[in-house]
Amino acid sequence: MSWSPCPDPVLGDEAACDAIETVIVPRAVDLGEMEVRRALPSVKRQMVGPFIFFDQMGPAEFLTDEGIDVRPHPHINLATVTYLLDGEILHRDSLGTEQAIRPGAVNWMKAGSGIVHSERTSDDLRKTGQRLFGLQTWVALPEAEEETPPDFLHYAEGEIPSITDGKLSMHLIAGSLHGVSSPLRTASETLYADIKLGGGGSYQVEASHEERALYVLTGEIEVDGDRHGPGTLLVIHLGIPAMVRAARDSRFMLFGGEPMEGPRYIWWNFVSSRLERIEQAKEEWRRGRFETVPGDEEEFIPLPEGKGRPRRAVGGRSFD
């Protein structure tokens, strides 16, 4: 027996089924340094394709002598993608990487068997202050890739393909779309694009990837006759194209791809297909068995206590 959340579409009539499956409005959390909105995982949806974590950072204004200080902390069995729209973050990791992350650049940190990193504001920027606005997402790795060696890849803004067509401007962070491909080689089929759409413009999200979602950054977009403003995540129905119209100048992220071959578990900064692997990582961090971050060895984030059990996360697929 199967159940469909909408009536069977009429052949040739894309409008016979609404394009949007789920609407998520993340709660804003004030971390003191800046406001963060966590769209994934949520009660309504835990994953979209390989994406298991989706955070919006800011926008925030830092005055002189202010900045962010995310102390060294560990990750396993995932990859992080840091993408800025405004400002700069200094990334350091246990591989010895030191990389300034700037708007439009793509930064892929594969944790694999384990990595430690920190994210801070550089001393130079603390002297002047800055505006910071960006996204950090986590991508789960296929089981065969979970314990591969850690790695960090950086692509400058000019290395990332862009498409401009009338009122549409697209920056392709990961995957292939409209005949162009990002240089970033992900562990599984992944789609991630930064799209600007001028007021009155439209863009059709094709059903070319299994799972897809939109996240509104600025402006206001219309899908299925409903308008959605900044800080809204829209999960698109499987196999259904979605027509996006910009009520005014807007910017949104299109992301998704192929789901994982099974559920994932998430606890603090750890993601894995195996509960026992997360327990192992917790004990390794507690005992100081991860590598340190060169140039940032003085501090670290302790393992949180009383955080509960790992949560089971899946996307649109069902697993027994």
N, C-alpha and C positions, 0 to 999 in steps of 0.2 A: 504494500500500500504506500502511496506517496501523497504528499500534501503540498499544495502550492499557495503561497501567500497572496496570490492575485489570480483572477480568472485566466484561463488559457488564452494566450494572445490570438487574435484573428490573423490568419496568414496575410502578410503584406501590410498589416496595420501596426506600426510600431507603437502607436498611441493607445492600443488596446490594453496595455499594462503599464502602470506608472513606472518610471525609470528608477525612482528612489526607494530603496528597501528600508533604510534606517537613517534617522536623523539624530545626531549626537551633539549636544551643546556642553562642552567640557566646563567644569567648574574652575574658576580662577583661584589660584592659591598665591598669597603674598609671602614670598620667601625672605622678605626684608630687603635683599639686594634688588629684586625685581619680581614681577608677577609672572607666573607660569600657568599655562592651560594644558592639561593632559587629556588628549582626545582618545588615545589608546594606551592600555586596555581600558575598557569601560564595561559597565554591567550589560549594556545592550550589545556590545560587540568587542571581542578581545583581539582579533587579528583581521587584517585585510591583505590577502596574498601572504608574503613573508613578513610584512610589517606587524610587529607586536607591541611597539611603543611609539607614541607620537606626541611630542611636547612642543608647544610654542613658548619661546622665551621672549618676554617683553611684548611690545616695545617699552624700553626703559631709558631714562636719562640719568647718566652718571656725571656728577660734578667733579671738580678737581679733587684728587686724593681718594676717589672712590672707584670701585670696580667689582668684578666678580672674582671669587676665590673658591672654586670647587677643588677641594684637596684631593690628593691621590686616592683612587678607589679602583676596585677590580671589576672585570667582566669575564664571562666565559661563554662559549658556544653561540655567539651572536656577532653581528657587525653593526657598528654605529655609523650613521651618516649625519654629519654636521653641516648645515647649510645656512648661511647668514644672508639677510636682506639689508642689514645695516650694522655698522660697527666692526669690531675685531675681537677675536679670542686667541690667546696663546695656548696652543696644545702641546703638552709634553707627555711622553709615554715611556714604558719600561723597555722599549726597543732602542731608546736613545733618540727618538724623534723629537724635534722642536720645530713647530710649524705655526706661523701666524695664519689664522683662518679669517678670510675676508669675504665680502659679499660676492656671490656668483661662483665662488670656487666650490669644488666638491672634495670632501674629506671622508674617506672610507677607512675605518679602523676595524679590522677583523680581529676579534678577540681569540677565536679558535680555542685552543687549550688553556688560554689564560693570558690576560694583559692588565696592566695598571696604567691609568692616565690621570692627568690633572688638566683643568681648564681655568685659566686666570686672565686677568687684564694685565698687560705689560706695564712695566714701570713708566715708559714714555707716555702711554695713553693716560695713566693716572695723573700725569702732570697737566693734561689738557681737558680731561673729561671726554665722554662720548655718548652717542645714542646707540643702543644695542637692540636688535630685533632679529630673531632667527628661529630655526627649527632644529631639534635633534630627534632623529628617529632611530629605532633599533630594528634590525632585520634578522630574523631567525635563520640559522644555517641548516641545510639538509643534514640528516644524521651522518652521512659519510664525510661531511666537512666540519663537523662540530669540534673535533679534536686536532684539526690541522694547525700548523704553526701560526702564531699571530702575525699580523702585517698591518702596515699603514700606507695608504695611497692618497696622493694629493694631486688634484688637477686644477690649474688656474682657470679663472673665468673664461679666458680666451680659448682654452682647449675644449670647452664644452659646446656642442653644436646648438645653434639657435635657429629658429624659424620665424620669419616676419611675413605676414600676409594681411594687408589692410589693417584692421583694428586688432589683429591677433599678434602677440609676440610670445614665443615659447622658448624656454631654456631647458634642454633635455639632460637631466642629471644622471639618470640611469635607464637602460633599456633601449628599445628601438620603437620609433613611431614616425609615421609619415615619410618613410624612406630614409631616415637618418638614424644613427646609432651613437650612443654615448661611448666614450673610450673606457668607461668604468666597466670592468668585467666582474659581475656579481656571481654568487655561488648558485643562484637559481634564477629563473625568469622573473625579472623585477622591472617595474615601471615607476618612474618618478620624474615629474616635470613641473616646472615653475611657469605658470601661464598668466600673462597680462591680457586683458580684454577691454578695449575702449567702450565707453558708454554706447549702447545700442547695438554693439557687436554680438555675434553668436559663434559658438563652437560646439561641434558634435563630438562627444566622446564615443568612439566606436567600441564595439564589443570584441575587440581584438585581443584582450587579455582576460583571463578567467575571473579575477576579482579586481574591482576598481572602486576608488573613492575620491571625493573632492573635499578639500579643506579650504575654506574661505579665509583669506588673510586681510584684504581691504576691499572696500566698496560693497556692492550688493549684486548677487546673481539670482537669476530666476530659472527654476527647473520644474517642469510639470505645473506651471502656473503659480508656484509658491516662491516667495522671495526669501533669500537667506543672507544674513550679514556676517561680519567678521567673527571668527571663532566658532564656526559651525562645520561639522564633519558630516558629509552626505555619502552613505554607502549605496552604490548602484547595484540594481538587480543583476544577477548572472544572465549573460546573453542578451541584455537589453541595451541598445544605444541610448545615450542621454544628451538631449539638446540643452546647452547652457547659454543663457542670454544675460548680458550685462546691463543691469538697470542704470548703472553709471560706471565710470572707470573702475575696474576691479582687478584683483589679483588673487589667484587661488592655486593650490597644488593639486595635481592629478597623480595618484599613486596606487599601487597594487601589484598584481602579478600572479604567479602560480602559488597556490597554498602549499604548506608543508605536507609531507607524506603521512603525518600523524600529529597528535596534539603536542604542544610545548608547555613547559612549566616555567613560571616566572616568580622570582623572589628577589627583592631588592635589586641589585645590578646583575643578577644571574638569570640566564635563560638556558634551558636544556630540554631535550626529549626524555631525560632520565631524572627521576627524583633523587636517586642516590648520588648523581653527579653534583647536584646543587648542594646536598648535605656535605659532600667532600670539599667543595669550594668554600663553603662556610667555615669548615674546620681549618682549611689551609690559610684563609685570611686571618682567622682568629689567632693562629699560631705564627703568623708572619712569614709564611712560606712562599708568597708571591714575590716576584722581582720588584725592586724599587724603581723609582723614576729619577734618572740622572738629572741633577739640577733642581730637584724638588723632593729631597729625601727627608726633610725636617718634619713634615706633617703627613697625616693620613686620616681617612674617615673610618672610625671604628665600626665593627660589625654591629648592626642594630639588634638589640635584644627585644624579645616579646613581640616580634613582627608577625607571628603566626606561620601557618604552613604555606608552601608555594601554591600559587593559583594555576589551575589548568586553563590553557588558552587554546582556542581553535578559531578558525575563520568561518567561511560559509559552508565548509564541508562538515559532514557528520561522521564521527568515529565511534565504533562500538566500545 
